[in-house]
Amino acid sequence: MDHSADAQRTDLMTITRFVLNEQSKHPESRGDFTILLSHIVLGCKFVCSAVSKAGLAKLIGLAGETNVQGEEQKKLDVLSNDVFIKALISSGRTCILVSEEDEEATFVEPSKRGKYCVVFDPLDGSSNIDCGVSIGTIFGIYLVNDHEPTIEDVMQPGKNMLAAGYCMYGSSCTLVLSTGTGVNGFTLDPSLGEFILTHPDIKIPKKGKIYSVNEGNAKNWDAPTAKYVEKCKFPKDGSSPKSLRYIGRYSGLSIPQEAGGQAFTGKQRALDLVPKKLHERSPIFLGSYDDVEEIKALYAAEEK
């Protein structure tokens, strides 16, 4: 038995250790944020387990309902939603929960109430479940000031988020987290039941080689979008065309900026957009800094 190797495995940067290290940088912290994140991590572990045995547990298929976006809910959607709502309420640190699966916000009862609002999609891309493509959980955390929480506390721009992240369930389970000081990736070690830091300080390259778009919506694109996709396919400067990859959806508005990229709506920086209602939709361009700058230039030229 290799005792030295086993000892080495205990000197790992787990997500719990990482968050506690971040907490120690703020002496005034009482640990509420750390507790909340630990409950989100617990929810991710539970959903990861459910996804991995979905076929055996008969969790694949439709639940017979639709969500607020008009999408047919899968059985795993409903289960994942219940898991996260219960995990977040039981943390005792939340006051408002907004899930893509529920039309209305959930207000936590006063006895279990905290100071954080969590917005989340418990299982994004669930239409991919049956074909084994990666799916995931998306979440964002806002602070609610000391007052009786109202729906207006949710209507904040993305730049006000304290943290954002996503967890992908595929060949491995990866959780990517930003708390405003960079982006870090953690991979679940099934033998330990712990998320281990495997991708520290993630950065998006200044210019990308891949573009991701649902071309089924091409008839609805505006001129700048159509021109940019055409440029990706048939560059006129002699450079190689970008490769198309489209298997899901992007997660976490604040993450591209923290990793050195950008998020743009076609009119403004995505993080400055103030929602007027729950579940409001918006066009979005996410990615490498220089690529988004090109898109901005196309929109600027269109306005002239």
N, C-alpha and C positions, 0 to 999 in steps of 0.2 A: 504494500500500500504506500502510495507516494504522499507522505504527510506534508512535505514542503509545498507540493502542488495544491493540496487542500487548503493549507494556510494562506496561500497566495489568493485563492478564490474569495477569501473573507475581506481582502483589502481592495474592495471594488467600490467605485463611485455609483451607488444606487441613487435612484431619483429621490428617495427619502433623505439620504445623506446630502445630496446636492441642494435640495430645498432648505434643509436645516442650515447648511453653510451660508446660503443666501440670507436666511433670516438673521444669522449672527451679525451680519453687516448693518443691521438696523436695531440698535439697542432698545429702541422704544417699542419694538414689535412684541405682541403678546402671543404670537403663534396661531392666530385665527386663520390667516391665509394659508399657512402650512397645513393645518388640519383640513381645510377645504380641499386643497390639492390632493391630500392623501385619500379623501373620499372619491374624488374624480378618478384617481388612479385605481382604486378598488373597483369602481364601476367599469373601467376599461378592462381590467382583468376578468371580470365576470362575463362581459360581452365577448371577449376573446375566447373564453372557454365555450360559450354557447355557440359561437360561429363555427368553431372547430368541429363540433359534433352536431351541427344543425341537421344534416341528413339523417343521422341515426336517431335523433330526438324528434324527428318529424316537425322540425321548425322551418323547413323550406316550404314556400307556397304562400298563397294570399290569405290574409286574415278576414277578408270580406268588408273592409272599410277603406276610406280614402283619407289622406291627411289634408292640411290646409292648402297645400300646393296642388291639390287635385290628383295626387299620385296614389295609386293603389298601395295600401299598406301590406307589407309582408308580416308574417308571424314574428319574425325576429325584430322588426321595427317596433312592434307593440311591446315585446318582452324587454328590449333595450331601453325603451322609453320609461317603462316601469322601474327598471333597475336604477337608472340615473336619477329619476325623481326621488326615489326612496333613499338612495345614497346621499344625495345632496341635502335633503331635508334632515336626515339623521345626523349630518355633520353639526347641526346647530349653528351654522355660520351663514346661512342664506336667508334672504327675505322675499325675493322674487325669482321665479324660474320661468324661462321662456323656451319651449321646445318646438321644433318644427312639426312635431306630430300632434300638437294640441293647438286648437284655434285660439284659446284664451291663455293668458299668463296664469301661473300658479302662485298664489300668495301664501307664504308659510305662516302657520298660526303663531301668535305672539310668543307662546311658551318655548318654541323651537327656533325663534327668529334670530338672525344675525345681521350683518351689515353688507352682505355681498349679493349682487344680482348675477345669475349665471344664465347665459343664452347658449343653446346647444342644439345640435342635430344628433340624436343618439346613434343613428346608423345611416350615414350618407351613402348613396350608391347602392342601396339594397336590391335594386333591380339586377345587380350583377351577382347576387348570391348564388343563383342556380348554375352559373357557368364558372364559378371559382375565381373570379377576378377580385382584386383587392377592394375592400369596403372600409369604412372608417367612421369614427366619432369626431365631431368638431365642437369646440367650446370656446367661449370668451367670458371673462369675468370683469364686472364693473363694481365700483364701490358706491354704496348708497349712503348719503349723509344722514346725520342723526335726526330723522323725522319719520313720521308714519309713511311707509313706502306706498307709492302710487305708480300707475302705469307710465307716467312721465319719466320716472327714474330709469326706465328701459330705453327711452328714446334719446340715446346719447350717441355721438359720433364714435367711430372706431378708435380715434386717437385717445379717447378717455379710458380705454381698456387697461386694466392692471396686468392682465395676462391673457394669452390666447394659445391655443394648441390644437393638435389633432392626434388621433391614434389610428393607425392603419392595421387592419387584420388581414393578413395574407400568409405567404410562406413563412414569414416571421411577424411578430407583433411589435410595431415601432410607435413610440410616443414622441412627438416633437412639441417642444414647449418653449414659449418666450414669455419672460416676465419683465420685459422692457430693457434688458441688458444683454441682448444677443439671443441667438436661437441654438438650442441643444437638442440632440436626439438620443433617445433611450430605447434599448431593445429588451424585450421580455425574455429572461432566461427561465424556461419552463421548469428546470430542475431546482431552481431556487425560489421561483414564484416572485422574482424581483425584476424591476426594470433597471438595466445597467447602462451607464453612459457609454455609448459607442460612437456618437457623432458630435463631438464638442465643437462649439462655435461654428455652426453651419453658415456658409456663405453662398449666395447666388452669384454665378459669374457675371461679369459686366455685360456680356453678350452671349445669348444662348444659341444652341444648334438644333433645338427642337421647338416646334409649335404645337399647341394642343387646342383643338376647336371642334365643335360639333357641326360638321358641314351640312347636316340635315336642315339646319336653320339658315342656310346661305341665302335663300330667297328673301329673308327678313333683314339682312345686313344693310347697314348704311354704307355710303361710299368709302369713307376712310377704312372701315373694317375690311371691305372687299378688296381694296387696294393693298392693304397690308398682307392679307393672306395670299394674294396674287404675287406679291413681292417675295414672300417666303418660298413659294413654289418655283417662281421664275425670276431670280434676281438678275438685274440688268448690269450689275457692277462686276460680273465675272466670278463672283463668289459661289460657293456650293449652295444648293437649295437646302432649306431646313427640313428635317425629318418630321413627319406627322406622327404624333402619339396621342391617342385619345381613348382612355379606358375608365375615366371617372371624373371627379370634380375636385376643385382645389379647396383647401381648408385654411381658415385663419387669416383674416384681412391684414392684421398687423405683422404677420410673420415675414412677408416679402420685404418690407421696409427694414425690419430688424436684421434681416440677412443680407441687406445691401441692394435689394431690388425695389420695385415700385408697384403700386396698385392705383389704377386710373379708371374712371367711369365713362370717359368720353367727354366729360364736361369739367370734372374736378378730381382732386386727389380723393381716392375712395375713403380714406380715414377721416376726411372732413365732412362726409355725407351724413346729414342728420335725418334719421327715419321719421316719417310722419305717421306710420302705423306699424303694428306688428306684422311680421312676415312680408314686409315690403321687398320687392325685387328691384335689381338695378343691373344694367350692363356692367361688365367688369373686365379689365385687362390686367393681368398679373404676370410678373416675370422679371427678367433681367433689366437693369437700369437703362442701358442703351436701347434695348428693344422697345421699351415703353416710351422712351423719348422719341423714337421714330413714329410711334402711333400718335403721340401728342402733336408732332409736327404735321401729320396728315390732317388732324382735326383743325389745327390752327390755319392751315392752307384752305380748308373747306369753308372756314368762316369769312375769309377775305373776299 
